[in-house]
């Protein structure tokens, strides 16, 4: 979420929408594990999300299998399995959007199409994958 200095600024309207209840956060065990080893300011940031605005989801055999299928389809290399787990959990949970700054492995139009092609073949809904600033444009328009 905080890959460069301008990302927190660009993401602020997104987090304001979380705070005011416009956007609800679906937080997975995969993301929680990443947060545990993130810099302190990132951990602090996530602790400020109102618990009323968080829905938790956990990895399952189903989500692990779906993530493995993304790897088998060569969307990303096996070393990026965690990125596939984020997408798989979002697809299975039926979230409205997966929000990430990871434009190399997640928020990438070519990869998004393949993730979603696999999701549709397997009966999952398409996942709208965006950066926080793109979500901001949709929330404010």
Buried (B, 14 or more C-beta within 10 A) or exposed (E): BBEEEEBBEBBEBBBEBBEEEEBEBBBBBBBEEBBEEBEEEBEEBBEEBEEEBEEEBEBEEBBBEBBBBBBEBEBBEEEBBBBBBBBBBBBBBEBEBBBBBBEEBBBBEEBBEBBBEBBEEEEBBEBBBBBBBBBBEEBEE
